[in-house]
Amino acid sequence: MAKKNYTGPEEYRPLGAWAYFGYSILFSIPVIGLIVNLVFCFSDGNINRRNYARSFWCAYLFAAILAIAMIVIMTALGITADSIFDAINSEKSVMPI
């Protein structure tokens, strides 16, 4: 996970590409990933891991704000889930089969 030739403090040890890949998969697990993400966000361990967890937390926050904004806009326009499903399942499909 960490670089072998690094001689600086342990808290500044760089993360490898596979570490970032593994943390991305770990943080993407629905409930467990959120809990682990919060633990890493506030940990005093590796600063690079903490900053990566914080960036993932910002992505979670951005996605939540975007979802709430879409719900508010769709509600204001009177669009419901039923109307979307009806449009998808209608017999007058625009796409050729």
Buried (B, 14 or more C-beta within 10 A) or exposed (E): EEEEEEEEEEEEBEBEEEBBEEBEEBBEEEEEBBEBBEEBBEEEEBEBBBEBBBEBBEEBEEEEEEEEEEEEEBEEEEBEEEEEEEEEEEEEEEEEE
